Amino acid sequence: MSVKKIRSNEKDKISRREFIGRTAVGTAGIMVVPRYVLGGRGYTAPSDKLNIACVGCGGKGVDDVEGVSTENIVALCDVDEERAAETYAKFPNVKKYTDFRVMFDKEHKHIDAVTVTTPDHTHAAIAMMAIKMKKHVYVQKPLTHTIYEARKLAEAAREYKVVTQMGNQGHCFEGTLLVNEWIWDGAIGNVSEVHCWTNRPIWPQNIPRPDTLPSVPPTLDWNLWIGPAPWRPYHPAYAPFAWRGWWDFGTGAIGDMGAHIMDQPFSALKLDAPDTVQASSTEFNEETFPIASMVTFTFPSRGNMVPVKLTWYDGRLAPARPAELEDYRMLGSGEGGSLFIGDRGKLMCSTYGENPRLIPELKMQEYKLPAKTIPRSPGIREEWIAACKGGPPTTSNFDFASKLTETMLVGNLAIRFREKNTILKWDTVNLRVTNLEEANAFIRMPYRQGWEL
C-alpha cells in the first residue's frame, strides 16, 4: 500500500503524532497539513485504503464488490458483461477486464488485494496467481474445487505471507460465536455426535449432459468461463446459475452449504480432517451430483474433546427429530441447521448458526449463559480488510478454510464411490484414501493447458 507524502520543507515523512508534538513546542514556521493528516472522526484517508481488484462481479459478486467498496476499487473483472452490468454501472470510472490474467499483468503494481467470486472450478487458478504476486486474497466458499487445490492455496498463503479469508459469512455471525462459547462452557457436556442438513440443491442434479448447441451469448467469453475444466460447448444448463450441480464445475450441495453449516461444529469442536467417511445417495451420473445424499464422517479426539461422528444430509433429508424438541418448534430452519448431541444435553441452531437453543426450552431457560469471551467480528469481509491493514488475523483464513473445504470434498469422494458401500479411510497428511486406490484419481484433477496452478 502506498502512503502519500506530506508537503513540507522537510524531506522525511512525519506522523500525525510528531506533527502535533512539534507544533506544541512553538510556531517558528507555518506548516500546511492536508485533511487526511488531521483526519477526524469517521474520516479515512485515501492513503489508508486498500487498492482492491475484484474478479467475479455478477451474482454473489455484486455483494462482494459492494462489501469491499469502502476501499479503492481499482479494477473489475468478469467473463460475462451482462451479469456484471449492475456492478460495472456503480463504478463507471474503474477499469474493466474480461481475463483476470490480463488484469493482473496490467494492474499488478496498483493492486493490494483481490476478491474472487467465481464458479468453484476457477477459484484456485485466480487465487494462486494473486498470492504469488503477494496480493491479499478473499475467496468465496468453498475455497476450491479439489482437495489438492485447498492444500496448495493454504501452503502458498503461508509462503507468501498474505492475508486470506474464505467467504463463509456465517462464521462471523453472533449465533455461531455463541455456539462456540456454550459448547466450550460445557452446556451439553462432551459432544460425540453432530447432524448437519440443508435444503440444497435448489438447482438440477442427476441430469444428462445437454445435446443441443445454443449460441454463446455475445456478452459471455465461454472459453474463459470454462477455464481449467475440460472443454465442452456452451449451454445455459451450466451458466450462469446451475454450475454447482455439475462435477466439472461445482461441488454440489455440501460444497455450497457445508462451508456454512459444517463450519459451526468445525469451529466449536475444533475439528481437523476426518479419519473416515462413508456416503449413501440417490442415483447420479458421471456428469452431475445426486439429488440427495447422506455422508457420515468420523473425527478423532482432540485434546480433551472426545471423538465425533458428524452426519451431513442434503436434498431435504434431515436427522430424526429429537424427542426433547417441542412439537410446535421447527427443527433448524427452512434452509437447514445443526444439532449437537452431548452427554448432558442437545443444542440446535439454524443454517448460519442463528437462533442457537438448548433443547428442550426449559433447559435453555435454566442455563446460565457464560461470558462472551470470543472477540466479536465486524463481518467476514471487514475482518479481511482490517487484517490487510495490520489488524487482528482473520478467523476463516486459508489454514482454517482449507481443512473445512478438505473435509467437505472428502465427503464428495465418498458420494462418488457410494456404490462400493465402503468406509473410506482418509490420510490427511498425504492426501490419500488408503483403502480404495481408485478414489485418489479425484483428489487432484487435470487442468486444461495454460491453467495449471
Secondary structure, 3 states (H helix, E strand, C coil): CCCCCCCCCCCCCCCHHHHHHHHHHCCCCCCCCCHHHHCCCCCCCHHHCCEEEEECCCCHHHHHHHHCCCCEEEEEECCEHHHHHHHHHHCCCCEEECCHHHHHHHHHHHCCEEEECCCHHHHHHHHHHHHHCCCEEEEECCCCCCHHHHHHHHHHHHHHCCCEEEECHHHHCHHHHHHHHHHHCCCCCCEEEEEEEECCCCCCCCCCCCCCCCCCCCCECHHHHHCCCCCCCCCCCCCCCHHHHECCCCCHHHHHHHHHHCHHHHHHCCCCCCCEEEEEECCCCCCECCCCEEEEEEECCECCECCEEEEEECCCCCCCCCCCCCCCCCCCCCCEEEEEEECCEEEEEECCCCCCEEECHHHHHHCCCCCCCCCCCCCHHHHHHHHHCCCCCCCCCHHHHHHHHHHHHHHHHHHHCHHHCCCEEEECCCCEECCCHHHHHHCCCCCCCCCCC
